[in-house]
Amino acid sequence: MTTPRLQLADELLRRLAAALRSAQLYSKGHPIIGRNLDSLSGALQLLHSLSPSVVVGLVGEQVVVDDMPMTKADALGPLARRLQQGGIERITIERGVTTDELKTFVEAVSAADAAFASSPFPTLPHIRVGRVTIEQRVEGSLTDMATIKQLYSDAVSAAGSVWDSARAEGKPDVGVARTMIDGLAQAVAQNRTALLALTTLKNYDNYTFTHMVNVSVLTMGQARGLGIDGPLLRELGMAALMHDIGKVRTPLDILNKPEALTSEEFAIMKRHTVEGAEILRKTPDVPTLAPVIAFEHHLRIDGTGYPDGIARSSLNIGTMLCSIADVYDAMRSQRAYQQAHPSDRILQVLKRSDGKQFDQHLVRRFAQLVGIYPPGNLVRLNTGEIAVVRKVYAPDPHRPQVRVIFGRDGERLDLPYDINLWEADGSEAQAGSVVAPLDAAAFGVDPLSLM
């Protein structure tokens, strides 16, 4: 049976196709164009009553509204071709869009030709046009990993822009952030293992920006594992991206201090939770979750943490997911005043205080997501072989799937091979466990290219 949401999405595409068709057939100002724009606006209002944004995307020849493939809409063929002619693969329309904005958008798309694909698109407050990032889920494909590497690199650059705009203008660039989160959310849905592996990269020169992206990815990865998808997944990703945005108001000598902070400096640093909530509360178009998570992400379920003097009977689920991601990524990152910790040590920290600081159900699920030895890590096996972790095995995070690249004699293998450690029979002749993580740089290998 067709769901109401699917029916509304189908109606939206029909109205969009009709508006584009009339803009091509009739001169500007014709009443038919106006009627079609009004109908398109009405269809959007119905969908916006269910979610704050609507995303129309092209995946090959298929049109998708949010996460729903629209294979039965009669008008999709001409609509898809018109969007492709303009180089358009994603349209995000936010709640509050006006008929004038829709008119400008329709006129621009209806005039699309081959040259238009490389031309700037009109800037509109509630309509963003971009590219959908969809990855083929082919395990071990170098092309696939290269594509996701580029996505991750672009996301770190975008995070820098978001941070700089917040510092210079007093509010983050929401448009840049949303476009970036759209791509990351798609990658989390399509190839979560590959994207999570990229968060193991350590770019110390851009720690602030990589941390923003990593916490966003790790939060969305957890949320996806809980069954959260669509607009809510993207809202959680956006909120997690900006969880530390209040630090733009922290003095640089404190923010970048290579040694441990004094008690007075730490008191100033702690203000970033309140500052972040204030910045986000005053920034138009950010998810309502964003200021909540910025304010709460250092609070713990036992009442400890900060801001000081704040008690919560319960924390938002988004806050708890972001807090776990924040602590995990911060502890595994090597900085001037801190050595990186292995995952098993970090997970022990998350379980400390008898499990009263972090929700232990979520911590267990997080361990199943990232593993004790996360994908992309180089490890030594009990047989002396050296391997790259490819996949986490959720029932036993200590025993992942690995790809062996150095033999027991220490020689590089011409033909690497995969082992599921959880299937080991316990004999000494067969690899069945990881002995220790290794530094890939010491072996001159790029683990991500070998996944």
Order of alpha helices (4+ residues) and beta strands (2+ residues): alpha-alpha-beta-beta-beta-alpha-beta-alpha-beta-alpha-alpha-alpha-alpha-alpha-alpha-alpha-alpha-alpha-alpha-alpha-alpha-alpha-beta-beta-beta-beta-beta
